[in-house]
Amino acid sequence: MKIIEFILSSLETAGKDGLSFKSLAKKCSAVSYQEKQMLEEVLTELEKQKNIIELGSRYYLPHNTSLIEGKIKRHERGFAFLIRSDGEADLFIPPKYLNGAYQGDKVLVKRLFSSSGSSDEAEVVKILQRGVNRISGVYYAQKGYAFVEPDDSSFGSDIYIAKGHGLNAKTGQKVAVKIVAYPPNGSPEGVVTDILGNPFDIKAQVDGVLISNDVPASFPAEVIKEVQKISEDFDSEERLSREDFTSLLTFTIDGEDARDFDDAISIYKEGNQYILYVHIADVSSYVKIGSKTDKEAYKRGTSIYIPGKVFPMLPEKLSNNLCSLNPGVDRLAVSVKMCFNERGDMVDKSFYKSIINSNYRLTYNKVQAIFNGDEELKKEYSEITSNLFIARELKNLMLLGREKRGMVDLDVDECRISFIDNELIVSRREGLESERLIEQFMISANVAVAEFLYYSELPLIYRTHGKPDPEKVSAFKAFLRGCGLKVPQKLEYPMDFQKVLKELENSDIKGVVSDVMLRSMQKAVYSNENTGHFGLNEKCYCHFTSPIRRYPDLVAHRILKGVIEGRAPEVEQYYAPKCAEIALNNSDSEKRADKIEREIDDLYVCKFMEQFIGDYFEGIISGVTSFGVFVRLENCAEGLIPLEDLPNGKYEFIQENYTLKSAKHSFKLGERVVVKLTGTSYERARVYFSFIQKI
């Protein structure tokens, strides 16, 4: 310990000059080979823990450098951006200053200076961690060697495949590659690990996305072994330590094809008060801090959902069995009891370690049918029909209250990709009232937990959503003006944005306006600092209700249970120094999952639309760029009309109001058009249209 303190003290004294290994060895009196080797090991460990930085042949303390950490986001044209770890504005990196950095690499950069001072450009000075270990692409054989052209055109290089490392792949086949070396000069070197098949096959394309994003196909054997040892029974001592809610009338409401049920509700009325219990599976009782399962869950961060398949955060024994609130079996849970007055305001809340037994497994479609008056289903679920209508009443009051407080309720069009009798179907996702019911109840539980832990001054991973950037707000106003819509004097608070959407309640361009509004806002992220949630207009918000599929929810459970069990100081001591890192890791995990799900959804849309090549469709212009116009169809499939497929003319892109204009023609967001489907591209995961006429 003294040697570490001495090294750090010496580097602090050296300041921005740093110290070479030779100087440090001299200061530490490391003379023999063994002593120098030990010093080198200490320095390596200190750098791994980010306590020091090695640059060239010198060591520094991080705060004595002006270096900035972040991840590389390359563009196919060669340049890149640094996505900063501190959340500050991205920095531009010209191709000549990448210095061997590729897509996704974690790096340190230095700002570049011009004659006028600091600029927004940077140069990579150290690669901390490679971002890509596996990648998919198309194999090309050459005499004596081969190379793979990555599917990700922005990766930055082909992958060199030495003779004998091609796994007998043939030119033109899609393959998976493990990158084994990043030489300082020349292309990365790889080994073909799998032959995925024809690049025009949907399965090969989906597998390529999963491999390129390093999505694990299974859990490590050590994790499976650990989970298999978990008992499916809990003893009398466990029962005595919990509230017994098994006599409460309890039910789950999920999608038709849901396999895990991590939330259930109980609801009734006492006079004018609504009593709502939100029961969440107690995953933390099975996934212990520091266990192999916990480490794997942290690494994954979230479950990944693609059409017809899920890559879960937790092994199946937990996600589909022990931690799934299946009907008719006792399950460990953490329950939030909330009382609401006749206006739908939460007036009381309490938290319990509990045991529940779900009485019914309901689906959104069944509940919606009951709301719509289906007499057969009302009869089948007569025991809980009145409870469902009480839930509906409370949901309506909640929505009314949130609307009055200014919640921004975006109406964004989404595709539903499903398989019916093995047939791929792409359709518009219709939002059901029953889905909104569960959504509102889960929001309330998340708010209740976040408020309780915040005012208890305990650490937590908050779900935060910042105020929109003023420049983006100005651009959004310009867009509204360009669409001929009423532009509010100010767009500062959630209520202001809500008013814009309310005025478009029955307009067919509400979805497009919602899209542009969403792009004008910041993305919600995880943070150890509570800065509120702009979109929901809540001062405190966290994710608590899905610990089976999101790691931050699992952390919230552990902290809340610590309070319930009287271990608040212990919880604070453990999590206070860890929440910032966990939040950053899970924001990254969420971005990665979103990217994977979006890319694969786009591929399935291409596959579905192939059968309609040559057909004509009506759609709405949903995006305008300098290279063409995007059109969204009724089923929410979106495609591009390239510039060359628009009427002849020299077009100018006017970014302020999202308009593409020539001397004779103009195209802007929200306009309805007729298009012809001309083709699809798996390589770009894109549908292509040609313009026929405006409607």
KOLMIGU-425024 format. One record per residue (C-alpha): x, y negated, z negated. Coordinates in steps of 0.5 Angstrom, whole numbers, plus 500, padded with zeros to 3 digits. Example, Ala and Ser with C-alpha at 12.3 -4.5 7.8 and 13.67 -1.06 7.14 Angstrom:
REM KOLMIGU-425024
525509484 527502486 
//
This chain:
REM KOLMIGU-425024
500500500 506495498 509496505 502494509 502488504 509486506 508487513 502483513 505478509 511477514 507477520 503471517 509467515 512469522 505465525 504465532 512467534 510474531 515479530 519484534 519492531 527490530 525484526 520488522 524494521 530489518 525486513 522493511 529495510 528501515 534504517 534511518 530515524 525517519 524510516 523507523 518513525 514512519 514504520 512505527 506510524 504504520 504499525 500504530 495505524 494497523 493496530 488501530 484498525 485491528 489488523 495487527 496486535 502488539 503484545 509486549 514487544 512483538 507484533 502478531 496477526 490477530 488470527 495467529 493468537 488465541 486472544 479473546 476480545 471483550 469488555 470488563 464487567 467487574 464485581 464489587 468483590 474484586 473479580 470480573 467477567 469478560 463480556 465477549 465481543 463474539 457473543 460467546 459465553 462470558 469468561 471469569 477473571 480472578 482479581 489477580 489476573 485483571 492486570 490494571 483493567 477496570 470497569 468497562 475496559 475493552 481488553 484482550 484476554 488469554 484463557 487460563 489452562 488447568 491440568 485438565 485443559 482449557 478453563 473458563 477463566 482468563 487473564 487480561 493481557 492487553 487493555 485496548 480502550 479504557 471504558 470510563 473517562 468520567 465518573 461520579 462519587 463522594 469526595 474525601 479530603 486528606 492532607 495534601 491530596 484527596 480521593 473520590 469514592 466512585 458511586 459505582 462500587 464495582 469500578 475497582 478503585 478510588 480515584 486519586 485527586 492531586 492537590 489543587 485539582 479538587 475544585 474546592 470540593 468539601 468532604 462528603 460532597 458528590 462530585 464529577 471527576 474526569 480521569 486523566 491517567 491510569 498509572 500501571 501501579 496505583 489508583 487512577 488519577 482524576 480532576 474534579 470537574 463539577 460539584 454536584 452537591 449533597 449525595 442525598 439529593 435526587 438531582 445530584 444522584 441523577 446527575 451522577 448517573 448521567 456523568 458516570 455513563 458519559 451522557 452528553 448534555 448537549 451536541 458538539 458545536 460543529 453538529 449544531 452548526 451543520 444542522 442550522 444550515 439545513 433548509 426547512 423547505 424542499 424544492 419542486 424537484 424533491 416533490 416530483 421525486 416522491 409520491 404525494 400522499 398529502 391528500 390521504 387522511 393521516 394522523 399520529 397517535 403518541 403519548 401525552 407528553 411526546 415531543 417528536 412524532 416520527 410515525 403516522 398512519 392512514 387507514 381505510 377499507 376497500 371491500 374486505 381488505 384493509 389498506 394501512 399506510 405507515 408513514 415514517 419521518 425521512 430522517 435520512 434526507 436530512 442526516 447524510 452519510 458521513 456528516 458530522 450529525 451522522 457520526 454523532 448519531 452513530 456514536 450515541 446510537 439511541 435516544 435516552 429517556 429519563 423522567 421529565 427529560 430526553 437526551 436525543 440522538 439527533 439535535 432538536 431542529 431535526 427531532 422536534 421540527 424537520 423530522 417530526 410529523 407535526 400536524 398541518 405541515 408537509 413533511 418528507 417521509 418513507 411510507 409502507 403501504 400494506 394490504 391485509 385480508 379479512 383474517 388480518 394477513 398481509 397480502 401485499 406491500 409496497 414502499 415509497 418516498 413520500 410527502 405527507 401532511 398529518 391532519 391530526 395529532 392524537 394521544 393514546 388517552 384520547 383514542 382510548 376514550 373514543 374506543 370507550 365511547 366518549 361522545 364529545 371526543 367522537 364529535 371532535 374527531 368525527 372526520 377520523 372516528 370511523 378510521 380509528 374503529 377500522 384501525 381497531 378491527 385490524 389490530 384485533 385481527 393482527 393480534 389474533 393471527 400473531 397469537 395463532 402463530 405463537 407470538 410470546 405476549 409477555 405481561 411484564 409489570 412496569 412502573 410509570 414515573 411522571 410529574 404532575 404539577 411538578 409532583 413526582 408520581 410512581 404508578 403501575 403502567 397501564 397498557 392501553 388498547 390504543 398503544 397496542 394498536 400502534 405497536 402492532 402496526 409498527 411491528 407489521 411495517 418492520 416485518 414488511 421492510 425486513 422481509 423485502 430487503 432480506 429476499 432482495 438479498 441486500 444487507 440490513 441490520 436485523 433485530 434478532 431474538 434467539 431461542 432460549 438456552 436449554 439450561 434456562 428453560 430447565 430452570 424455568 420449568 423447575 420454577 413452574 413446578 415449584 409454584 405448583 403450576 402445570 409444567 408443559 412436556 416441552 418448551 421449545 417453540 414460541 407457541 409453547 411459552 405462549 400456552 403457559 401464559 394463556 393458562 395464567 390469564 386471570 392469575 395474579 402471578 402472571 406478571 411474576 411468571 412473565 418476569 421469570 420467563 423473560 429472564 429465561 430468554 435471550 435478549 434481543 440484539 442487532 445483527 447483520 445476520 438474519 436468525 429470526 425473532 423468537 418472541 415475535 415468531 417472525 422469520 425476518 424482523 428489523 427496526 425501521 419505524 423510529 429513525 429519530 431515536 434509533 440508528 439502526 432504523 436510520 440505516 434501514 431507511 437508507 438501504 430501502 431508499 436506495 432500492 426505491 431510487 434504483 441504487 441497490 448495487 451502490 447500497 449493497 457495496 457500501 453497507 455489506 462490510 459495515 452492518 456487522 460493526 454497526 449492529 454491534 455498536 448499537 447493541 452496546 448503545 442500547 444496553 447502555 441506554 437501558 442501564 441508565 434509564 433503569 438506574 435513574 428510574 430506580 432512584 426516582 422510585 426511592 425518592 417517591 417511596 421515602 414519604 411512606 417510610 414506616 407505612 405498611 403495604 401488601 405486595 407480591 414476592 417478585 424475586 428470591 435470592 440468597 440475600 433476601 426476598 424482593 417484593 413488588 407493590 401495587 404501584 410496581 415499586 419493588 423493594 428488598 426484605 434482607 435476610 435479617 428482616 425475615 423471621 429468625 432461622 437459617 435459610 437455604 436458597 433453592 435456586 431451582 424453584 426460587 425458594 428461600 427456606 428455613 426449618 420453619 419458614 419458606 418464601 417463594 415467587 408469587 406469594 402475597 405478603 404484608 411488608 413495612 417500608 423501613 428505608 431507602 438507599 440512593 447509594 444502592 438505588 433500593 427500597 427496603 422492607 421488613 416482613 410482617 406476614 403472609 396473606 
//
